[in-house]
Amino acid sequence: MFSGSFCPMTSQAASLPRAEIFAYWVLSFGSHLYSFYQLHRFSKAHETRLQRQFQLEQGLIGYLRDPNDFEWTFWTHWAKKSLLWSLFGHGMITILTNLYSPKLKVLVSAVYGFIVATSVVGIKGVAVLLVHLGVTFLVAQLRRPAFCWASSLLLLISTIHFQPLQDIQRGWYETEEEYYLLLFSVAVCGLRFISYSLEHCWCLTETGGIVQLCWLFSYTFYHPFFYNGPIITYTDYRQQIKRPAEDLGRNGTVFKFMVLRTGRIVLWWCIAEFMIHTMHMHSIQSNETYLEILPPWALGGLALALVQFFYVKYLVLFGLPSMLVTMDGVSPPKLPRCVSIMHTFTGMWRYFDVGLYRWLIRYIYVPLGGSRSGPLHKVLSSGLAFGFVCVWHGGHDYLQYWALMNWAGVLVESGLKTLLSSSPIHSFIEQHFSAAMKRRCAALLCAFSTAMLILSNLVFLGGIHVGRIFWKRVFIQGWSTVAPPMLAFLYCFAQIGLEWTPNPA
């Protein structure tokens, strides 16, 4: 269920007339632009009040910049302060070691990552990570997955959620941003510690303890992935980091990739900055009054802008580290797929954060039985996976609602797929529906799934109040005026998604 596909009417998208596909493209692209334009008009009309209430910053070419997306502002600040320089240093060290001493690549990379981590999060912050690392290593020697999980969860929860310990850690730093950097590092490293300990439990033959500890140290402090991911498993890291550099540089392939990816990252960064200069969506979502008075098109534009910005943001945040690790011979997870062509909950989880998805499947979903052990195991496995993600993100009330909505969405999609695949219904569909009509029906079902998917993402990005107001304005007050055209446009989005990904998730 959690890893299964969902396209209930057809397993592969049938071809539709070109004129029909063209119409879907025009309506999809046009609705994006028009709704963004309406949101821009609203933000300009209320710009003075937004600036006074949310401290908009002076931006480029006379525009005001919305700094109220914490994650973007946080990482932009740290990129300017140190991360861009340290990532550039990692790239230079990789080039030099590949040229002059490839056998020392892993050692030099680990030492460099440790030095940079110490300089950024401080000796005390690194000491916390070393304590986690040491406990993880010692518990893993018992080769008991239950013990590994218990110790890892205890370390994560105590560091992230235990208030007295949080107060102590805050006291180590002059600014709140420095503490948050430690918090993010601990959270991401926690996934790596779980990966190492479980892989060690499952591996029948291993090297000596000192070698294992060195590999765990290298895996933990690998600089491109240290602060924010993306996530790769311990086994993948160990196998890939040992690749000889000669296999990666043939015909200038990697150099060409680096040049193209740098250009794309700059373009994504420009798009993200353009959005927060012209639409101010993060400030608008923070005020319930604005959410209540937004015109319908601007309301739709706000929803699209929030999820699209989140997508573009992670293209930048994952794109730069992914570009650098390619030089080391590591194959990073694929970058997030555009959210506008995501039309199912299962597809969103499979294709947005690919590294986290693979981690959840390997270490939670499959070990608990997954889809191979019957419906009850499927429900339990996926529920615990979503529960872990909720706790890992912080466990706040809005995250609980978001996790429950995603769990319910995956269960409904899986149940509907099973129902439509049953013999009598499947036979009826095959006899009475053409391939093109099955695709249209699938897109219609996906439109409803997409509506709930967007709603869940709004809860994740803006909180419960944003999701509640959207639900009220679209599905309660606007059930006859706003919801039908919205679903029609989402139907077009789903058709583009089916066209773009003929074997949908």
N, C-alpha and C positions, 0 to 999 in steps of 0.2 A: 504494500500500500504506500508506504513512505517513499519507496524507490520506484514504484510502478508507473507506467504511462497512463495518460488519460486522454483519450479521444474517442468518446463513446460511440460514435456512429460509424467511424471508419478508422482503420489502423494506418492508413496512408492517405494524405490529402489528394482528392481527385482534381483533375484539371477543370477549370471553369473558363468560359469565354473571355477572351482578352479584354473586351469592352467592359465586362463586369468587374474584372480585377482592376482595371484602370479606374473605374468609378470608386471602388473601395479605397484605392490609393489617394485619389483626389479628396474624398470625404474625410479620410483619416488625417491626411496632412493638413487639409484646410481647417478641420476642426481644431487641431493643435494650434495652428497659427492664430485663428480668430479668438479662441479662448485665451491664449496668452496675451493677445492684443487687448482684450477686455480687462484682463487682470492688470495689465500695464496702465490702462486708463484709470482704473480704480485706485491703483497705488499712487499715481501722479495727483489725482484729485484729493487724496488724503495724505499727501507727502509731508505737509507741515506738521500735522498731528502725529504722524508716525515718527518723524524725526524727534519731536519733543518727547514722545512717550518711550521710544525704543532706541534712542541715541544712534540714529543712522549716521554713518560716517561720510565725510566728503570723499567722493570717488573720482572716477575718470570723466573727462570731457563734460564737466558740469553736472554729472549724475550723482545721486546719493547712493551709498553702498550699504546694503543690509548685512550687518555682522552677526545676526542672531541665530545662525546655524552653528551651534557650539563646536561640532566636530570639524567643520570646514575652517572655522576661525582658529581653532586649537592647532590643527595640523599645519595650517598656513603659517601661523606664528612660529612653530617649531622648525618648519622647513627653512624659513628665513634665518632663524637663530643658529641652527646647527645641523639639522638632518640632511639638508641638501649637500652640505660640505662633507659630512661623514659618509654619505652614500657615494659621492664623487670619489672620496678617498678609497672606499671599498673597491670601486671600479678600477682605479689606477693600480691598486695592489694586486687585483686579479690579473690585470694585463701583464704586470711585471713578473709575477710568479709563473704565469703561463709561459712567458718568454724565457725566463732564466732558471726557474726551479719548480717545475710542475709538481714534483713529489711533495713539496712543502705547502702546496696550495691550501689544504684543509687546515693545517697547523697555523699558518700565517693568518688565514681568515678568522679562525677562532680567537687567536690572540688579539687581533685588531678589533673584533666585535666586543670582546671583553673590555678592552681599554676604552672604547667609545662609550659603552654602557656605563662604565664607572665614572667617566667624565660628565655624563648627562644626568643619570639618576643618582649619582653619588655612591660612595663606598657603602653607606648603610642600606641603600636601595639594592645594590648588587648583593650585599650580604643576605638580604631576604631571599633573593632568587637562589643563592648558593645553598641556603638552608633547605629550600624546597627541592633543589636538585639533589642534595645529599639524602634527604628522606626518601625521595622517589627512587633513587638508586638502591638504597638499602632494602626498602620494602619489595622492590622488583626482584631481588634475589630470592625471595620466598616463592616466587612463581605461583602466586595465588591472585587471580584477577580481582576477587572480591576485596582482598586486602589493599590492592593497588588502587581500586576505585575509592575505597573508604578513606585512605590516607590523602589521596589527591583532592577529593571533595572537601575534606576537613581543612586542608591547607588553603584551598581557594576560598571557601566560605569564610574562614577566620580572617583572611587577609582583606577580602573585599567587603564583607558584611559586618564584621565584629567592630562595633563602634570604638571601644577603648583602644584597640590596636590601630584603628584608623587615625585616632587623635594623636597617638604616638608618632605614626609615620608622617602625618601632616607637620608635626613639629620639627621634622628634619629639614624642611624646605622653607624658603622665603616666600614662595608664591604657591597658589593653589594649582596652577598649571603644572608645576614640577611634580607635585603629588599625583596629579591625574596621569602624568606620563608613567610613573611607577605603577599605578593601578592598571593601566592598559597593558604594560609589559608583563605584569604578573598574570593577568587574565590570559593573554596569548601564550605565554610560556606554560601556563597550566595545561593547555591543550597538548603542547609538545611533551610535557611530563607524562600525561596519561598515555599518549601514543607510545612513548618509549617503554613504559612499564608493561603495557599490555603486549606489545610486540615481543618483549623479552620473555613474558610468560608463555607465549605461544611458540616461541622458537625452540626447537629441540637441540640444536647445536649452536653454541655461542663461543666467542673468543674470551680471553681472560678478563678478569675484573677490571684491571687498569685500562685495558683497551676499550672496554665498554664505557667506562667512566669518561674517557677522553672523547669518545664519540658523542656521548650525551652532552658533554660540555660544548662541543662544537655545534651540535644541533640546537642547543639552547641559545647560544650567543651569536648565531649566524645573523649578521647585522641587517641585511635587507629585509628579513622577515621578523626581526626582533620585536618591534613596537606594535605593529598593527596587522601582521600577516601579509599576504594570504597564508593559509595553513597547508602544509604538506606533512605527510606521515613520516615517522622516523625511518621506516624501511625505504621509502622513496628517496628521502634525503641521502641516506647512507649509500644507496646504490648509485644515485645520479651524480653526487658530488665527486665521486672517484673517476668519472669519465675523463679520458685524456683530452687535453685541449685540442689536439690535432684533428679529432673527429668533428669538432664544432666549427672550425674555421675554414673548411674547404670552400673554394670558390667565393670567398668573401660573403657567405650567406649571413653570418652573424653580424658582420659590420653593416650590411644593408638593412638587416632587421633593426639594429640599434638606431640607425639614422631615421628610418621610417617611424619607429615607435616613439622616438623623441619628438618628432613633428606631431604625431597624434596626441601625445601627452600635453604638449603646449596648446594644441587645438582644444582638447577637452577642458583644460584649465581656463582658456578664454571663454568657452561656452558657459562654464560654471560662473565665472565672474560677470559675464553679460547678464545672466539670469538674476543674480542678486543685486545688480545695478539697476535693472529695469522693472522688476516685478515685486520685490520686497515681500516675497511670499512667507518668509519665516516670521517677520514682524506681524503680518496680517493674521496668520494662524494663531498667534499668541493672544489675540483680543477677540473675545466672544462676540462683542458688538459688531465688529467688522464681518465676522463669519455670518452673522444674522442678516446683515444688510447687503452683502455681496449680491449683485445681479446673477441670475442663473449661469450665464456663460462665463462670467468671471469666477463663480464658484467652481465650475468645472475646470477652468484654467488653473485655479489654485491647486486642485487635486492633482492635475497633470504636472504642474510645475514642481510640486513637492516631490513626487515620485521620480520625475525625470532628473531633478537636481541630485537626488540621492544616487541615482544610477551614474550620472556623469562624475559625481564626486568620487565614487569608488573606481571608476575608470582611471582617475588620477592617482588615488591612494594605492591601488593595487598595480597600476600600470608601471610606475617607476621601479618598484622593487622587482617586479616580474621581468622587466627589461635587464636589470643588472644581474639577476641570477642566471640568466641565459648564458652569460659570459663564463659562469662557473660550471656549466654543463648540467644545471638543474632545470628540469622542465616544470615551470610553474603551472598552477591551475589556470584554466582559461579565464579570461576576463569576463565580467558580468555581461549577460545578454540584455539587449535593450528592453526596458520594462514595457514599452508600448506594444511589443509583440508577445508579451507574456500573457497567456490567456487561461492559465490554470494554476492552482496552488502547487501542484506537484512540479510543474515546469518552473515556477518561480524558485522553489527550493533547489531544484536540480541545476539550474543554469545561472543563478545570480551569484551566489558565493559558492563556487564549485569546490573549493578546498574544504570549507566547512561542511558541505553536503557529504563529500566523500568520508570525512572524519566521522560524522554522525552515523553513516551507514556502516562503516567498518567497526566502530567501537561500541555502538549502542544498538542499532537496529538489527543487524545480522546476529550478533551474539545472543540477543534476546529471542531469537526465533524468526523475526521478520515475516515475510510473506509465505515462507515455506512451511510454517508450522500451524497453519489454520487461522481463522478470522480473529480469535481472541488474542493470539500472539501478535498479530498484525496491529490490532488496536493498542495493545500494551506497549509494544516496541516503539511505535510512532509517538504515542503519548509521552513516554519517558524521554524520547529524543527531543520533543518540543519542550518538555519540562526542563531538561538540562539547558537548552538554549536560553530559556527564560531566566534561570538562575545565573547562568554565565554572563548574561547581559546586565544583571543587577537585581532581578527579581521584583521590580516595582509593580504597582498594581496595573498600570497600563500595559506592561509587558506580559502580565498574566492574561489579560484580555486578548492581547495579540496572539499569544501562544495558543490559547483555547480556540480562537477563530481560525487559525491556520490548521490546527489539529482537526477541527470540525470540517474545514474545507477539504482537506485531504481524505477524510473518511467518507464524506458525501460523494466526492469524485470517484473514489474507489468503489463505493457501493453502487453508484449509477453505472459505472463501467461493467461491474459484475452483472447487474440486472439486465442491461441491454445486450450482454453477451450470452444470456441464457437461451437455451434452444428455441422455445416458441417465439420470443421477441426477436431474436436474431433472424430466424427464418422469415418472419413477417417483414422485417426491414429489408432483407435481401430480395424478397419477392415484389415489394411494392415501391421501393425507393431506388432511383438511379444513383450512380456514384456521385454525381454532382449534387443531387438533392440530399444525400447523406452528409456531404460536406457542409451544405448550408444549414442543415439541422444541427450538426456538431458545432458550427460557429454560433448558432443561436444559444445553445446550451452553454457554450464557453462565455458568451456575453454576460450571462448571469453570474458565472463563476468569477469573471474578471471584475464585475461590480463589487462582489464581496472581497476579492483580493485587494482591490484599491482601498476599500474601507478598512481592511485590516492594516494595510500599510500606513494609512493616515493615523490610525491609533498608535502605531509604532513610532511614526515620525513626529506627531503633534500632541499625542496624549488622548485620554478618554474624551475630553471635551470636544476635540475636533471631530472624532468619529461620531459622537452623539449628535452634534449639530448637522453633520453631513447626512446622517441617517434620517434625522427629522425633516430636513429641508427637501431631500430627494425622494425618500420612500414613504414619508407620512404626509407632509404638506403638499409635496409635489408629485404624488403617485400618478396623477393623470396629466400633468403638464411637463414636469422635469424628467421623471423616470423613463417614459417611453422614448423620447429622443436620445437620452443618454444611453439607453440600451441599444438603440439603433446604431449609434456611433461606436459603441463597444463591439457590436456585431461586425462592423467594418474593421476595427482593430484586430478582432479574432481572425477574420479572413486573411488579413495581411500576415498575421502570425502563422497561420496554416500554410500560406504561400511561401513564406520565408523559411519555415522549418517544416518540410513536408512530412517528417516523422515526429510529431509533437510529443512533448512530455505529458 
